Amino acid sequence: MTVVGNERHRLHLDIAEAGKVHALGHRHVEALRHYREAIRLAVAAKAPEVFFRHYAQCALESLELMASYDEVIRFCEEADQFHRQMTAGNPTQRRDHAAILERLGLVRIKAGQPEAGIEALRRAIALAGPGALPAAEDALAWLDRRLAVTPERVLASQKRHRYFTVRADQVDRSRARPLPADIGTRSPGLGLAPTA
């Protein structure tokens, strides 16, 4: 695909929107293909970093909903290490770090690793402050009371607290631009290292 000017930015936005439409239809492998291409195009267009972060978050959501927990955990651990090496950072960086830790903790719980999940959730809440991460607070409260915390229970809490970015009320289907079948056909994972 060769495009110029503002069309380059519209293209990655519209392709990501198509990925979101696929994700809402539970077609996460196809959603991931679109998110990867949107990321590639955004980087090529020198789009602001916020686009990379948003598209990566959408991809992590699809991986989480596919129960590809190992890949999500690996990405979040790498992102956590990256954030730990930085100074305290600005409020946006702290929010991003807290969100990564929240995802890490919740996915570890879903993956049957509650002790590691608790540690990540406590760090996330400490960074974000009380009330900022209600799904994390729900999970910690359940675990502190020694209640069974199943992946289904965590997912219900995530939905109740609007944890997921890709939601029907946030997607503009009219913008969605599907990819040709031959683009982005490698493995369905995210395949990216975290960046600032």
C-alpha positions in Angstrom: 0.0 0.0 0.0 1.5 3.3 -1.1 -0.2 6.4 0.3 0.7 10.0 0.9 0.0 12.9 3.3 -3.0 12.9 5.6 -4.2 9.7 3.8 -1.4 7.9 5.6 -2.8 8.8 9.0 -6.4 8.1 7.9 -5.3 4.7 6.7 -3.8 3.4 10.0 -6.8 4.9 11.8 -9.3 3.2 9.5 -7.5 -0.2 9.5 -7.4 -0.2 13.3 -11.1 0.6 13.3 -11.7 -2.5 11.1 -9.7 -4.5 13.7 -12.0 -3.2 16.4 -15.0 -4.3 14.4 -13.5 -7.8 14.1 -12.7 -7.8 17.8 -16.3 -6.9 18.7 -17.4 -9.9 16.5 -15.0 -12.2 18.5 -12.8 -12.6 15.4 -9.6 -11.8 17.3 -7.1 -13.3 14.9 -8.4 -11.0 12.2 -8.4 -8.1 14.6 -4.8 -8.8 15.4 -3.9 -8.8 11.7 -5.5 -5.3 11.4 -3.9 -3.9 14.6 -0.4 -5.1 13.5 -0.8 -3.4 10.1 -2.2 -0.2 11.8 0.9 -0.1 14.0 3.2 -0.7 11.1 1.6 2.1 9.1 1.5 4.5 12.1 5.2 4.0 12.7 5.9 4.5 9.0 3.8 7.7 9.0 5.7 9.0 12.0 2.4 9.3 13.8 2.5 10.4 17.5 3.3 7.6 20.0 -0.2 7.6 21.3 -1.3 5.7 18.2 1.2 2.9 18.8 0.1 2.6 22.5 -3.6 2.6 21.6 -3.2 0.0 18.9 -1.0 -2.2 21.1 -3.6 -1.9 23.9 -6.3 -3.1 21.5 -4.1 -6.0 20.4 -3.4 -7.0 24.0 -7.1 -7.0 24.7 -7.7 -9.4 21.8 -4.9 -11.6 23.0 -6.3 -11.6 26.5 -9.8 -12.4 25.2 -8.3 -15.3 23.2 -6.8 -16.6 26.5 -3.3 -16.1 25.0 -2.1 -15.3 28.5 1.6 -16.2 28.1 2.0 -13.6 25.3 0.2 -10.9 27.2 2.2 -11.7 30.4 5.5 -11.5 28.4 4.6 -8.2 26.8 3.5 -6.7 30.2 6.6 -7.9 32.0 8.8 -6.3 29.3 6.8 -3.1 29.5 7.0 -3.2 33.3 10.8 -3.5 33.1 11.0 -0.6 30.7 8.9 1.6 33.0 11.0 0.6 36.0 14.2 1.7 34.3 12.7 5.2 33.7 12.6 7.9 36.3 9.2 8.5 38.0 8.0 9.9 34.7 5.1 12.2 34.0 1.4 11.4 34.9 0.8 9.8 31.5 3.7 7.5 31.9 2.6 6.5 35.5 -1.0 5.9 34.2 0.4 3.7 31.4 2.6 1.8 33.8 -0.3 1.3 36.2 -2.5 0.0 33.3 0.2 -2.4 32.2 0.5 -3.7 35.8 -3.3 -4.0 36.1 -3.4 -6.1 32.9 -0.5 -8.2 34.1 -2.1 -8.9 37.4 -5.5 -9.7 36.0 -4.1 -11.9 33.3 -1.9 -13.7 35.8 -5.0 -14.4 37.9 -6.9 -15.7 34.8 -3.8 -17.9 34.0 -4.0 -19.5 37.5 -1.1 -17.5 39.0 -2.9 -15.5 41.8 0.1 -14.8 44.0 2.0 -13.1 41.1 -1.2 -11.4 40.1 -1.7 -9.9 43.6 1.8 -8.4 43.5 1.2 -6.7 40.1 -2.2 -5.4 41.2 -0.9 -4.0 44.4 1.8 -2.1 42.5 -0.7 -0.9 39.9 -3.0 0.5 42.6 -0.1 2.1 44.4 0.9 3.9 41.1 -2.6 4.9 40.1 -4.1 5.7 43.4 -7.3 4.4 45.1 -10.4 4.2 42.9 -8.5 4.5 39.6 -8.4 0.8 38.8 -11.7 -0.7 40.0 -11.2 -4.1 38.2 -7.9 -4.5 40.0 -9.5 -3.5 43.3 -12.3 -6.0 42.8 -9.8 -8.8 42.2 -7.7 -7.9 45.2 -10.7 -7.7 47.5 -11.8 -11.2 46.4 -8.4 -12.6 46.8 -7.9 -11.0 50.2 -11.2 -12.6 51.3 -9.9 -15.9 49.9 -12.7 -16.2 47.4 -12.4 -18.2 44.2 -11.5 -15.9 41.4 -12.2 -17.5 38.1 -11.3 -16.1 34.7 -15.1 -15.6 34.2 -15.4 -13.6 37.4 -12.5 -11.4 36.4 -14.0 -10.9 32.9 -17.4 -9.9 34.4 -15.6 -7.3 36.6 -13.6 -6.0 33.6 -16.8 -5.5 31.6 -18.7 -3.9 34.5 -15.9 -1.4 35.0 -15.4 -0.7 31.3 -11.8 -2.0 31.4 -11.7 -2.8 27.7 -11.0 0.0 25.2 -12.7 -1.8 22.3 -16.4 -1.4 23.1 -19.3 -1.0 20.7 -20.0 2.5 21.8 -16.4 3.5 21.0 -16.1 2.0 17.5 -17.0 3.9 14.3 -17.9 1.1 11.9 -18.3 3.6 9.0 -14.5 4.3 9.1 -13.5 0.6 9.1 -11.2 -0.2 6.2 -10.6 -4.0 5.9 -7.2 -5.2 4.8 -6.6 -7.3 1.7 -6.3 -11.0 2.6 -2.6 -11.1 1.7 -1.5 -8.3 4.2 -0.3 -9.2 7.7 -0.7 -13.0 7.5 2.0 -14.0 9.9 1.2 -15.5 13.4 -1.7 -13.9 15.2 0.3 -12.6 18.2 1.3 -9.0 18.9 5.0 -9.5 18.0 6.1 -6.1 19.3 8.4 -4.9 22.0 7.0 -2.1 24.3 8.1 1.4 23.7 7.9 4.6 25.7 
